[in-house]
Structures are given as structure tokens and as C-alpha cells.
Amino acid sequence: MTTSKPHKTEWFDNEAFWRELYPFMFPAQKFTDAEEQVEPVLKLTRPTGKAVLDLCCGPGRFAVALAKRGFRVTGVDKTRFLLDKARAKARAAKVKIEWVRADMRDFVRPGAFDLAISMFTSFGYFDEKRDDVAVLRNIFTSLKPGGACLIDVVGKEKLAKVFQPTSSERLPDGALLVQRHEIFDDWTRVRNEWTLLRKSRSKTFRFHHTIYSGQELADRLTQAGFAAVKLYGDLCGSAYGPDARRLVAVARKPKNP
Ligand SMILES: C[S@@+](CC[C@H](N)C(=O)[O-])C[C@H]1O[C@@H](n2cnc3c(N)ncnc32)[C@H](O)[C@@H]1O
């Protein structure tokens, strides 16, 4: 079931944002990384069946890698451009995947999945905290009893330690990407401005999202009904803390919710 309530237009609705930044966000190495990260993800989450939801699947890095291992994958994303990329990747890998174009606030399929994943900072996009909780409730409802959920984001503890207001880097296609960041709302959110300089033309994209500490993310998951929430510092299950590469939360829907 996918309900479609009207949502106000936000930065992530801008297809040009994902299209223009695609070479930076999704170079070939990112697809290789996902192939390698799938086994650790399965080890951390121990799904009891084969039905997987890849929420905000983007170009299908994890969806395709999971389907290659025999999982029945549903990839959900809002961006047409990225779903087209995902379809092409699945065709090339000769795997069948169900692709659904939907907002993560709307996608619910009660009791359908053994595992739900949200990878590479795809959570925390909404201005209203209750929308983030609504997303977690949708995931909770969409899982079978005993099903597992994994959320992978950048943790606040790490960000506080390494925060730099400005940085720049050269992209594989020769463009220069200048990033500016500002923390706001009492250290709960980050506002980013990314300027792409390509062949003496520049394009600027602005976006913002919530930054979760380990405890805050665990609390949101508990609020949504999850039990047995565990935090890790990467997908291989290292300890979470200020030196962790990522904030990875694994939670389970109780067998008798
Ligand atoms: C940083 S990308 C990560 C993609 C993918 N999880 C991966 O690991 O490659 C974030 C994804 O979230 C999707 N997205 C953003 N806002 C969304 C929303 N409200 N509903 C559904 N998908 C959304 C974007 O289209 C994009 O594919």
C-alpha cells in the first residue's frame, strides 16, 4: 500500500540535485563498496527470510547486490533519475527487483519484509521530527514480526569532532566541488551548500538534514516500536563512538508486537 498525501516541495524533490551530483555521490567505487558491504549487513541483521526492503535505494547499489544473493528485493525511492539508473544496473546484472517510486513517508506494506535497510545517510531529511518517526513507523509496519531494520547515517558525535565549515575536492569528471556546512537548530541539523564548478560554470545546491546522535536515533527507533536497538560504528559491527566512521543502528520488530 502506498498512500500519497500532498507534501510541500523540498530540496530532495529537485531531480537536478541528484543528476548533477551523481558523479560525486555514486562513482563506480561506491557500487563495489556495496557489493562488499552486503555480507556484513546480513551478518549484523540476520534476516530470517528473503524479502528485503531497500528504502531510498537510489541507483540500487544494495538492492542489486542483495538480489544477486537470492533475496527478493523491493527498492523504493522518490527520484525518477536514480530509479532509472537502478533499473539499468539490475538489467545489466540480470536480476529481478521490484522498483517503487514513492516518498519514504508514504510507503507502507504491512508485514511484507524480513529486512529493511536505509543506507548511506538516507534518513533524517525532514524539517518535522514527527516525519522521521513516521518513516520509522512505516518501516516497522512493513516488517514481519521478528524482522530487522538497519539505518546507516553519519553520527553527531563524529561530526562534532571533525566538523569543518568549508572543504573542496576534485570530482572524477574534473569538476570542482566546494562544500560549506553550518550547524543550526541547537546542534540538531546541518545546512549544506554545495557549489559545482565545471568548465567555468557554477551551480549551487542547498540542502539540510537532521544529525542524530546514537542515543537520539535509538530513541526514535524505540518510539516507533522497535526493540533490541543496537548501535555500531560501521557496517562490520565495530563499537560506536566519536571516532566511528558511521552511525549504524540495527533494531528488531518484536515477535509479538
Ligand atoms: C544519499 S542517497 C542514498 C541512496 C542509496 N541508499 C545508496 O546507498 O546508494 C539518498 C536517497 O534518498 C532518496 N530520497 C530522498 N528523499 C526521499 C524521500 N522523501 N522519499 C524517498 N526517497 C527519498 C534520494 O532519491 C536518494 O536516492
The ligand as a MOL file (V3000), in Angstrom:
LIG
                    3D

  0  0  0     0  0            999 V3000
M  V30 BEGIN CTAB
M  V30 COUNTS 27 29 0 0 0
M  V30 BEGIN ATOM
M  V30 1 C 22.3270 9.6470 -0.3430 0
M  V30 2 S 21.2220 8.8050 -1.3830 0 CHG=1
M  V30 3 C 21.4600 7.1330 -0.8870 0
M  V30 4 C 20.9940 6.1210 -1.8980 0
M  V30 5 C 21.1720 4.6460 -1.5270 0
M  V30 6 N 20.5840 4.3260 -0.2450 0
M  V30 7 C 22.6230 4.2290 -1.5440 0
M  V30 8 O 23.1270 3.7180 -0.5290 0
M  V30 9 O 23.2570 4.3740 -2.5770 0 CHG=-1
M  V30 10 C 19.6460 9.2480 -0.6910 0
M  V30 11 C 18.4590 8.7150 -1.4710 0
M  V30 12 O 17.2440 9.0930 -0.8230 0
M  V30 13 C 16.2630 9.3630 -1.8220 0
M  V30 14 N 15.2400 10.2190 -1.2010 0
M  V30 15 C 15.3980 11.4710 -0.7170 0
M  V30 16 N 14.2800 11.9120 -0.1680 0
M  V30 17 C 13.3590 10.9230 -0.3060 0
M  V30 18 C 12.0050 10.7900 0.0850 0
M  V30 19 N 11.3690 11.7700 0.7120 0
M  V30 20 N 11.3690 9.6240 -0.1800 0
M  V30 21 C 12.0130 8.6320 -0.8420 0
M  V30 22 N 13.3020 8.7100 -1.2460 0
M  V30 23 C 13.9710 9.8390 -0.9720 0
M  V30 24 C 17.0480 10.0340 -2.9160 0
M  V30 25 O 16.3800 9.9970 -4.1270 0
M  V30 26 C 18.3340 9.2070 -2.9010 0
M  V30 27 O 18.2310 8.1160 -3.7340 0
M  V30 END ATOM
M  V30 BEGIN BOND
M  V30 1 1 1 2
M  V30 2 1 2 3
M  V30 3 1 2 10
M  V30 4 1 3 4
M  V30 5 1 4 5
M  V30 6 1 5 6
M  V30 7 1 5 7
M  V30 8 2 7 8
M  V30 9 1 7 9
M  V30 10 1 10 11
M  V30 11 1 11 12
M  V30 12 1 11 26
M  V30 13 1 12 13
M  V30 14 1 13 14
M  V30 15 1 13 24
M  V30 16 1 14 15
M  V30 17 1 14 23
M  V30 18 2 15 16
M  V30 19 1 16 17
M  V30 20 1 17 18
M  V30 21 2 17 23
M  V30 22 1 18 19
M  V30 23 2 18 20
M  V30 24 1 20 21
M  V30 25 2 21 22
M  V30 26 1 22 23
M  V30 27 1 24 25
M  V30 28 1 24 26
M  V30 29 1 26 27
M  V30 END BOND
M  V30 END CTAB
M  END
